[in-house]
């Protein structure tokens, strides 16, 4: 009845997430989750990656429309390969292999680095960081930290 989980785990609401893709990097926000997933590998070469998201989506923090109960891919990174993701309370971010920072979700209080407080449903590349070599980017509760090369 509980599969590989015992009754105690099921009683706590700890249940597996059913995915048909292989996660290689994960992140969790207040009520949503992100996973960078390896997509098809052909001829023994490394395939591309994409981000799956699930959970709460009240402020567009999933980076997509649709049901948050089922993990689904974010299709708005223009073919870029994400190498890390991070999730805040109501926003998310991804760093790509090209060193670009993509953000989405709640824009309240400037957490997306834009002059607007509007929510961003689809990920967008933060072009104000052009010229910086971004080494790491993490989302806090309502803020972000970005480590750049000196």
N, C-alpha and C positions, 0 to 999 in steps of 0.2 A: 504494500500500500504506500509506503513512504520511499520506495526505491532505495538508494544508497544512504539516505539520511535516516537517522533514528527518529523516534517520536519526539524526543526533547528538542531537536533542531527544528522539526516541523512545527511544534507548538510555539516556538519563538519566532516563527515566520521566516526562518532561514531555508530558502528553497533555491534550487539550482535555476540558472537562467539558460533556457534552451536556445543555443545558437548553432547555425550550420556553418560558421566560419571560425577561423582560429585566431583568438586574441593574442597579441604580443605585448601590449602595454595597456594598463587600465587606470582609470581615475574615477573618484567619486566626489560628488558635490553634496549639498544638503539633502536633496531628494532625487538626484539624477545621476546616471553613470555614463561613462564614455569608455570605449575600447578601440584601440587601433588594431585592425584585423588584417592579417595577411591574406591577400587575394590570390587567385590561381597561380601556381608555379608551373611553368611549361619548360620543357627541355632541361630540367635541372637548374634553371636560372631562378633568381629571386623574383617573385612577382611584385606587384604594387601593393600599396596599403590604402585603407580607407577607414573612416571612423564610424562606428556604430554607436547609437545613443538610445537610452531608454530611461523612463522615470517621469517625474513631474516636468511639465512643459508650460507652466503658467506665464513665464516671461520669455518664451522661445529659447530656453537654455539647451534644448535638444538640437537646435540648428536645422530643424526640419518641421514640417507639418505632419500630422497623423497621430496615430495611437502610440502613446508612450509606454504601454504595457508590454510591447514586443520590441526587442532590439531591431533597429532599422538603420540603414546607412545614410549618412549625410552626403549629398551629391553636389555640394557647392564649392569644393576646393579647387576647381578648375584643373583637375588632374594632378595636383600637387601631392606628394607623398608625405603624410604626417609622420613625425618621429617621436613626438610627445604630445600629450593632452593633459589638461588640468581643468578642474571644475570648481567653481565657487558656489555661493548660495543660489544665485539665479543667473549665472553667466558661465561661459565656457571659453576655452582657448586651445589652440593647437599651434605647434611649431613645426614647420615643414623642413624637408631635407635641404631646401634652398635657403633656410634661415629666415623665412617669412613668418610673421605672426598673424594668425587668423583668429578673430573673435566673433562671438555671437551671444545673444540673450539679452538680459536687462541692461539698458544703458543708463539707468538711474545713477545719479551722483558721479557721472563721468567714468564709471568702471570699464567702459569699452574704449576709452581714449578719444572720444568724439565730443564735439561741442553740444550735441543733442543728447537728451535723456531718453530718446525713443528706444524701444526694444528692436533688436535686429534679429529677424527670423532666420536669415541665411548668413552663414559665415562671410566675413569680409576681411581683406588683407589690410592691416594697419600700415598705411604708406608713410605715416609720420616717422616711422623708425627706419626708413630707407637710409642706407649709408652706415648703419650700425651692424656689427656682427653679433647677432643674438646667440648666446650660448645656452640659455635656459629661460623658461617662462613658466610661472606658476600662478594660479588663481587662489586668492585668499577668500574669506567670507564675502566681502564686498570690495575687494581691491585686487590688484595684480602686482607681481614683482617680476622684473625682467633683468636678467644678468647679461651684460654686454661686455665684449672684449675691450680692454683699455688701450 
